[in-house]
Amino acid sequence: MIKINRAMKLAVIANPKKYSVKETFINILEWADEHKLDILFSTKLRELYDGNNHPSAIVTQSEEKAIDRADIIIAIGGDGTMLYTARLVKSIHKPILGVNSGRLGFMAYTHKENIEYVLNKLRNSEYHIDKRYLLTAEDQDGNIYHALNEFLFAKKNSISMVNIAAEYDDMFINSYWGDGLIVASPTGSTAYNLSSNGPIVMPNTDVIVLTPVNPHTLTTRPLVLPSSKTLTITVKEQQHAVLFSYDGQLKEIDNYPFKVKIKQSDFTINLIELPNQSYFDTLRHKLMWGKDQRMD
């Protein structure tokens, strides 16, 4: 459990243009009004409370300033919002509560219907931290990239294939021909990796997952590798454009061969879990394991 002795301050991060977050945001403000706590948020969320008087509301010039003054960050939305929030807090280690207003939301454990119950748990320090490591990649020019979910190497158009080579600890693994290649963390194993038939990996397992996307050779299968050593990915010169993505942030490769060295990062994010929550509960609920479709 985490102990916060002074009056707790919460920062709210949300994208009101992408998710329906207003109801949850208002509920948080009303709860904070009742308990005389501060809710910090940037100017882009000001329009959500219609000018009503909320003593708890503190508007800051930026999300970074709100986070800097807060003890706990609440991210309202889907996993995209969680990834965005992770980029904001990756070097400051403040705990994040994910409130799901999207669809699957594997990192956003809390449902908006339970927000008051969860906020009371936070107020009483009745939670624990699920620490998630990021992946880091360095290209041949010294540029550094971070990803909580995955790095993706993919073709830009629909008519070409990409040619990508992989080495692990200076040992050659394979040359991949296909639509792309995913390098996923355990956290990212339930993202694009899952939809590409990659394995689900329990968070905090010290591995990385290498998953081809629509490989030309059907016998090519995903690999799970220890994250203690370096994975080197080389995109060979192509006739068509190739994209490099780190948690959805896109870079078009224009210098071949493009080589990156990938390993587990020293950066972590701290996700809030309640005592009665578990990763397997999330999997069963989100993926509907054990659900009998005949009962619908």
Helices and strands as residue ranges (DSSP letters): E 9-14, H 22-35, E 38-42, G 43-49, E 57-60, H 63-69, E 72-77, H 79-89, E 95-100, E 110-111, G 112-114, H 115-123, E 128-139, E 144-147, E 150-155, E 162-168, E 171-184, G 187-190, H 192-195, E 207-215, E 223-226, E 231-235, E 242-246, E 249-253, E 258-273, H 279-287, G 293-295
